[in-house]
Amino acid sequence: MTAPHTLTAARDAVERREAARALLQQPIVTSATDPVTVAAARRHAPALTAMFAERLGYRLVVGPTFARLEKAPLDPASPPRGARHADGDHFGPTTYACLALACAALLVPGTGDEVSAARLREQVRVDAADLGIPLGGEASARRDLDAALQLLEEWGVLTGSGSPEGTSGPTFTVHRDLLPHLTTVHLPPAPHTHPTPQPVPAAVRLYRRLVEDPFVSRSELDAETAEVLVRDRHELARRLEEDFGLVLEIRAEGALAYDPDGTLTDEQFPGPGPVQRAALLLVSELAARQTDAGAEPQVDDATADEILAGLTPAPGRLRGTASVRDPASFRRDVTALLVRLNLARPHDGGFTLTAAAARYRPVPPGGSRR
């Protein structure tokens, strides 16, 4: 018979891992957006805070009604992961400017716990004009500002239904305790002081890459982190499974920490949608070609266009999608997805497949993927 304390310890370990996974995927959660994760983060705050700090160099802030994981900047070799509009387009500089100005407006002393959506929009416009930040035309400015406010709602900073443009109806409720923790870039303590950043240990740099990136190529690792990967591979595997439920796979080309559940990701792949389906078909075809004698992993845009065009007429695949209406734009979207997934590296006029792309090589009947 299993002892009660053993069952409790096992249950606590599962709860900590699920909270860590949730925070890794969504670093800002509130009692309104994710009450389960906030409750678990509060119960296991000391253990989670220590784990994130020691393993990843991240700072976890846990308040009565929120949890905020302050991540470090991505490695230069990591694919960029920006915020997106509702239609999937990435935020541009103007949208990020609207987001920063909205946060600044909410932080102004004297701002109450409720704010009119119309007043907040107008304040952003006024501040942008005072600072000389162009917001573009009326339609584009509205789109950028609405996207910024929607992101603040998703984070739980604002709750309620913002009023439509030009009205003064409903208001937002402001989660004021969370506001100071939105940014992870802190101002220096005094003018003209620039603290020297502390070097990040190789073990932390490697663990961070394995947790955050779909695939880490050995060519992207410096000598110190490559040595840690070889020397501590068994300990790394244990920690990844214990902390986040990830399975470490190491091959000659590099390392992959994958999620057997397929849920710990900000980019579902394979996934629904024409771009995801096209990317899977394209990388499968290219990976198959790469196994042929003399095949070259570099792919030019013309070759990618040719392959995508060949996929278009196939029943149930890409018919009727943007690949027909605007093939060049569609190919750029597909390529961008492969780059974000670390399955490709962009270069002028095309891209180069990474070793991870071999995972999507078609398997012959009765065969296996090696």
C-alpha positions in Angstrom: 0.0 0.0 0.0 1.4 3.4 -1.0 2.0 5.7 1.9 -0.1 8.9 2.1 2.9 11.2 2.1 4.2 9.5 -1.1 0.9 10.1 -2.8 1.0 13.7 -1.6 4.5 14.2 -2.9 3.7 12.7 -6.3 0.6 14.9 -6.5 2.6 18.0 -5.6 5.2 17.2 -8.2 2.6 16.9 -10.9 0.9 20.1 -9.9 4.3 22.0 -9.9 5.1 20.6 -13.3 1.8 21.7 -14.8 2.1 25.1 -13.3 5.7 25.4 -14.7 4.4 24.3 -18.1 1.6 26.9 -18.1 3.9 29.7 -17.0 6.5 28.8 -19.7 3.8 29.0 -22.3 1.9 32.0 -20.9 4.3 34.1 -18.7 1.5 36.4 -17.5 -1.6 34.8 -15.8 -4.2 36.2 -13.4 -6.9 34.7 -11.3 -9.3 35.9 -14.0 -7.5 34.3 -16.9 -6.1 31.1 -15.3 -7.2 30.6 -11.7 -5.8 27.1 -11.5 -2.2 28.1 -12.5 -2.3 31.1 -10.1 -3.4 28.9 -7.2 -0.7 26.3 -8.0 1.9 29.0 -8.3 1.0 30.4 -4.9 1.1 27.0 -3.3 4.4 26.1 -4.8 6.0 29.5 -5.0 9.3 28.8 -3.3 10.0 25.6 -5.3 8.9 27.2 -8.6 10.8 30.4 -8.0 14.0 28.5 -7.2 13.7 26.2 -10.2 13.1 29.0 -12.7 16.0 31.0 -11.2 18.5 28.2 -11.0 17.8 26.3 -14.1 16.8 29.1 -16.5 17.8 32.4 -15.0 14.2 33.6 -15.0 12.5 35.6 -12.2 9.0 34.4 -11.0 6.8 37.0 -9.3 3.8 35.6 -7.5 1.1 38.0 -6.2 -2.2 37.4 -4.5 -4.0 37.4 -7.9 -1.4 36.9 -10.5 1.9 35.1 -11.5 4.4 36.7 -13.8 7.4 34.8 -15.2 10.0 37.3 -16.3 12.0 35.6 -19.0 15.5 36.6 -20.3 15.9 37.8 -23.9 16.0 35.0 -26.5 19.3 33.7 -27.7 20.3 35.4 -31.0 20.1 32.0 -32.7 16.5 31.5 -31.5 13.6 32.2 -33.9 11.8 35.4 -33.1 8.4 35.1 -31.3 6.5 38.3 -31.5 3.0 39.2 -30.4 0.4 38.9 -33.1 -2.8 40.5 -34.3 -6.0 38.6 -34.4 -5.4 37.7 -38.1 -2.0 36.2 -37.3 0.1 39.1 -38.5 3.0 40.0 -36.2 3.0 43.2 -34.3 5.0 45.9 -36.0 6.9 48.8 -34.4 3.7 51.0 -34.3 1.7 48.3 -32.5 4.4 47.8 -29.9 4.5 51.6 -29.5 0.8 51.6 -28.8 1.2 48.8 -26.3 4.0 50.8 -24.4 2.0 54.0 -24.5 -1.1 52.3 -23.2 0.9 50.8 -20.3 2.4 54.2 -19.6 -1.0 55.8 -19.6 -2.3 53.2 -17.1 0.7 53.8 -14.8 0.2 57.6 -14.6 -0.3 58.5 -10.9 -3.9 59.2 -10.1 -5.3 56.8 -12.7 -8.1 54.8 -11.0 -8.9 51.1 -11.1 -11.3 51.7 -13.9 -10.6 53.6 -17.1 -12.8 54.4 -20.1 -11.7 52.7 -23.3 -12.3 55.8 -25.3 -10.2 57.9 -22.8 -7.4 55.4 -22.9 -7.3 55.4 -26.7 -7.3 59.2 -26.8 -4.5 59.4 -24.2 -2.4 57.1 -26.4 -3.0 59.3 -29.4 -2.1 62.5 -27.5 1.1 60.9 -26.0 2.1 59.6 -29.4 1.8 63.1 -30.9 3.7 64.7 -28.0 6.5 62.2 -28.5 6.6 62.4 -32.3 5.5 58.8 -32.8 3.6 58.5 -36.0 0.6 56.2 -35.7 -0.3 56.2 -39.4 -3.8 56.7 -40.9 -7.0 56.4 -38.9 -7.7 52.8 -39.9 -4.2 51.5 -39.2 -3.9 53.4 -35.9 -7.2 52.0 -34.8 -6.1 48.4 -35.7 -2.8 48.8 -33.9 -4.3 50.3 -30.8 -7.1 47.8 -30.6 -4.5 45.0 -30.9 -2.5 46.4 -28.1 -5.6 46.7 -25.8 -6.7 43.2 -26.8 -3.3 41.8 -25.7 -3.6 43.6 -22.4 -7.0 41.9 -22.0 -5.5 38.5 -22.8 -2.8 39.1 -20.1 -5.5 40.0 -17.6 -4.2 43.6 -17.2 -7.5 44.9 -18.4 -10.8 43.2 -17.9 -14.2 44.1 -19.1 -15.4 45.1 -22.6 -13.8 48.1 -24.1 -16.1 50.5 -25.8 -16.1 50.8 -29.6 -14.2 53.6 -31.2 -15.7 57.1 -30.6 -18.0 56.1 -27.7 -17.7 56.5 -24.0 -19.6 53.5 -22.9 -18.1 50.5 -21.0 -14.9 50.8 -19.1 -11.9 48.6 -18.4 -11.0 47.4 -14.9 -7.3 47.7 -14.4 -5.3 45.0 -12.7 -3.1 47.6 -11.0 -0.8 45.2 -9.0 0.3 43.5 -12.2 1.1 46.6 -14.2 4.7 47.3 -12.8 5.7 43.7 -13.7 4.8 43.8 -17.4 8.3 44.7 -18.5 11.4 42.7 -17.7 13.7 45.6 -18.6 14.3 47.6 -15.5 15.6 51.2 -15.5 19.1 51.8 -14.0 19.0 53.2 -10.4 20.4 56.6 -11.4 21.1 58.6 -14.5 24.2 57.5 -16.5 24.6 54.3 -14.6 24.9 51.2 -16.7 25.4 48.0 -14.6 27.5 45.4 -16.2 25.4 42.4 -17.0 26.5 39.3 -15.3 27.6 36.4 -17.6 25.0 33.6 -17.9 26.5 30.2 -16.9 26.8 27.7 -19.8 24.5 25.2 -18.1 21.8 27.9 -17.8 22.2 29.0 -21.4 21.9 25.4 -22.6 18.9 24.6 -20.5 17.2 27.7 -21.6 17.7 26.8 -25.3 16.5 23.3 -24.8 13.3 24.5 -23.1 12.5 27.4 -25.4 13.5 26.2 -28.8 12.1 23.3 -30.8 15.6 22.2 -31.9 19.1 23.2 -31.0 21.8 22.5 -33.6 25.3 21.7 -32.3 26.7 24.3 -34.7 24.8 27.0 -32.7 26.5 26.0 -29.4 29.7 27.4 -28.2 32.4 25.1 -26.9 31.3 25.5 -23.3 27.6 24.7 -23.8 28.5 21.8 -26.2 30.6 20.3 -23.4 27.8 20.6 -20.9 25.5 18.8 -23.4 27.8 15.9 -23.6 28.9 15.8 -20.0 25.5 16.3 -18.3 23.1 14.7 -20.8 21.6 12.3 -18.3 21.1 15.0 -15.7 19.6 17.3 -18.3 17.2 14.6 -19.4 16.1 14.0 -15.8 15.6 17.7 -15.1 13.7 18.4 -18.3 11.3 15.5 -17.5 10.9 16.5 -13.9 10.5 20.3 -14.4 8.4 20.4 -17.6 7.6 16.8 -18.7 9.9 17.1 -21.7 11.9 14.2 -23.3 15.5 14.9 -24.4 16.7 13.5 -27.7 20.3 13.9 -28.6 21.8 13.1 -32.0 24.9 14.0 -33.9 23.3 17.1 -35.4 22.0 18.5 -32.1 19.4 18.2 -29.4 15.7 18.3 -29.1 13.5 18.5 -25.9 10.1 17.5 -27.1 6.7 17.3 -25.4 5.0 13.9 -25.8 1.7 15.6 -25.1 2.2 18.1 -27.9 0.6 20.9 -25.9 3.7 22.9 -24.7 4.1 25.0 -27.7 3.2 28.4 -29.1 3.2 27.1 -32.6 1.2 23.9 -33.2 2.9 21.8 -35.9 1.6 19.8 -37.6 -1.5 21.8 -37.2 -4.7 23.0 -38.9 -4.8 25.7 -41.5 -3.4 26.0 -45.1 0.0 27.4 -44.0 0.6 24.6 -41.5 -0.5 21.9 -44.0 1.6 23.4 -46.8 4.7 23.7 -44.5 4.4 20.0 -43.5 4.0 18.8 -47.1 6.9 21.1 -48.3 9.3 20.0 -45.6 8.4 16.4 -46.1 9.1 16.6 -49.8 12.3 18.5 -49.3 13.5 16.1 -46.5 12.8 13.2 -48.9 14.9 14.8 -51.6 17.7 15.5 -49.1 18.2 11.8 -48.5 18.9 11.3 -52.2 22.6 11.1 -53.2 24.0 14.5 -53.8 20.8 16.3 -52.5 21.5 19.8 -51.2 19.6 21.1 -48.2 19.6 24.6 -49.6 16.3 25.5 -51.2 15.7 28.6 -53.4 12.4 30.4 -53.7 11.8 29.1 -57.2 12.1 25.5 -56.0 9.8 26.1 -53.0 7.2 27.8 -55.4 7.4 24.8 -57.7 6.7 22.3 -55.0 3.9 24.3 -53.4 2.3 24.8 -56.8 2.4 21.0 -57.3 0.6 20.5 -54.0 -2.2 23.0 -54.8 -4.3 20.8 -57.1 -4.2 17.8 -54.7 -7.8 17.1 -53.4 -8.2 18.0 -49.8 -4.9 19.7 -49.5 -4.4 23.3 -50.4 -7.1 24.0 -53.0 -8.8 27.4 -52.8 -6.2 28.8 -50.4 -4.0 31.9 -50.6 -1.4 29.7 -52.4 -3.5 30.2 -55.6 -4.4 33.9 -55.1 -0.9 35.1 -54.1 1.7 32.3 -54.4 4.7 34.4 -53.4 3.1 35.7 -50.3 1.9 32.2 -49.4 5.4 30.8 -49.8 6.8 33.6 -47.5 4.3 32.6 -44.8 5.2 28.9 -45.2 8.9 29.7 -45.0 8.5 32.0 -42.0 6.7 29.2 -40.2 9.5 26.7 -40.9 12.0 29.3 -39.7 10.1 29.8 -36.4 10.1 26.1 -35.9 13.9 25.9 -36.4 13.3 23.6 -39.4 14.9 26.1 -41.8 17.4 28.9 -41.8 16.6 31.9 -44.1 19.1 33.2 -46.6 18.9 35.6 -49.6 16.6 34.0 -52.2 15.6 31.0 -50.2 16.4 28.9 -47.1 18.4 26.0 -45.8 16.8 23.0 -44.0 18.1 22.2 -40.6 18.8 18.6 -39.4 15.5 18.6 -37.5 13.7 18.6 -40.8 14.6 14.9 -41.2 12.0 14.1 -38.6 9.4 14.8 -41.2 10.9 12.6 -43.9 8.2 10.2 -45.3 8.5 6.7 -43.9 8.3 4.0 -46.6 5.8 1.2 -46.0 7.2 -1.2 -43.4 10.2 1.1 -42.8 11.2 3.3 -40.0 12.7 6.8 -39.7 16.2 6.6 -38.4 
